[in-house]
Amino acid sequence: MFLNKTFKWTLTMATLSAFLMILALGVNNYRHLFGFDRRYASDNFGFNFTFFIPVTFLALILGLLVIGITITNWKNWRIKWLLLALSFPTIGF
């Protein structure tokens, strides 16, 4: 497997996309530790608009970029499956 500049950049984006999605879902599960009460709508609204939605949106954009770059640039399926496997969870597959 060759490691050219495009592959390294795309692998970094795919890893960051997966990490951001795991981080967003993990923090969402334990948001009560950060002082957000699940029973109050204002806390849920504030948490979603300040943290959860922006991080999830950024992970989605990175995942879509990785899929687009991967499909257009590589002919080797071993490389494609690695990058696609990292980015599919962020776009909902």
C-alpha positions as CSV (number, residue, x, y, z in Angstrom):
1,M,0.0,0.0,0.0
2,F,1.5,3.3,-1.1
3,L,1.3,6.3,1.2
4,N,1.2,9.4,-1.0
5,K,0.2,12.8,0.1
6,T,-3.4,12.5,-1.0
7,F,-3.9,9.2,0.9
8,K,-2.4,10.6,4.1
9,W,-4.6,13.7,3.9
10,T,-7.7,11.6,3.2
11,L,-6.9,9.1,6.0
12,T,-6.5,12.0,8.4
13,M,-9.9,13.5,7.4
14,A,-11.6,10.1,7.7
15,T,-10.0,9.4,11.1
16,L,-11.0,12.9,12.3
17,S,-14.5,12.4,11.0
18,A,-14.9,9.2,12.9
19,F,-13.3,10.6,16.1
20,L,-15.6,13.7,16.0
21,M,-18.7,11.5,15.7
22,I,-17.6,9.3,18.6
23,L,-16.8,12.4,20.6
24,A,-20.2,14.0,19.9
25,L,-22.1,10.9,20.8
26,G,-20.1,10.2,23.9
27,V,-20.4,13.8,25.2
28,N,-24.2,13.6,24.4
29,N,-24.5,10.5,26.5
30,Y,-22.7,12.0,29.5
31,R,-23.8,15.7,29.2
32,H,-25.2,15.6,32.7
33,L,-21.6,15.6,33.9
34,F,-21.1,18.9,32.3
35,G,-24.1,20.5,34.0
36,F,-26.8,20.1,31.3
37,D,-30.0,18.7,32.7
38,R,-32.0,16.4,30.4
39,R,-35.3,17.4,31.9
40,Y,-35.0,21.1,31.0
41,A,-35.7,22.1,27.4
42,S,-33.5,25.2,27.5
43,D,-30.5,23.1,28.6
44,N,-31.1,20.6,25.8
45,F,-31.6,23.4,23.2
46,G,-28.4,25.1,24.3
47,F,-26.3,22.0,24.3
48,N,-27.6,20.9,20.9
49,F,-26.9,24.3,19.3
50,T,-23.6,25.0,20.9
51,F,-21.9,21.6,20.7
52,F,-23.8,18.6,19.3
53,I,-25.1,20.0,16.0
54,P,-21.8,21.8,14.9
55,V,-19.6,18.8,15.7
56,T,-22.0,16.4,14.0
57,F,-22.2,18.7,11.0
58,L,-18.4,19.0,10.7
59,A,-18.1,15.2,10.9
60,L,-20.7,14.8,8.2
61,I,-18.9,17.3,5.9
62,L,-15.6,15.5,6.5
63,G,-17.2,12.1,5.8
64,L,-18.7,13.3,2.5
65,L,-15.4,14.8,1.4
66,V,-13.6,11.6,2.2
67,I,-16.2,9.6,0.2
68,G,-15.9,11.9,-2.8
69,I,-12.1,12.0,-2.8
70,T,-11.9,8.2,-2.3
71,I,-14.3,7.3,-5.2
72,T,-12.7,9.7,-7.6
73,N,-9.0,9.1,-6.9
74,W,-8.3,5.4,-6.1
75,K,-8.5,2.3,-8.1
76,N,-7.2,0.0,-5.4
77,W,-10.1,-1.4,-3.4
78,R,-8.0,-2.2,-0.3
79,I,-7.4,1.5,0.2
80,K,-11.0,2.4,-0.7
81,W,-12.5,0.1,1.9
82,L,-10.3,1.4,4.7
83,L,-11.3,5.0,4.0
84,L,-14.9,4.3,3.3
85,A,-15.2,2.2,6.5
86,L,-13.9,5.1,8.6
87,S,-16.3,7.6,7.0
88,F,-19.5,5.6,6.6
89,P,-20.6,5.8,10.3
90,T,-20.6,9.6,10.1
91,I,-23.0,9.8,7.2
92,G,-25.4,7.2,8.6
93,F,-24.7,3.9,6.9
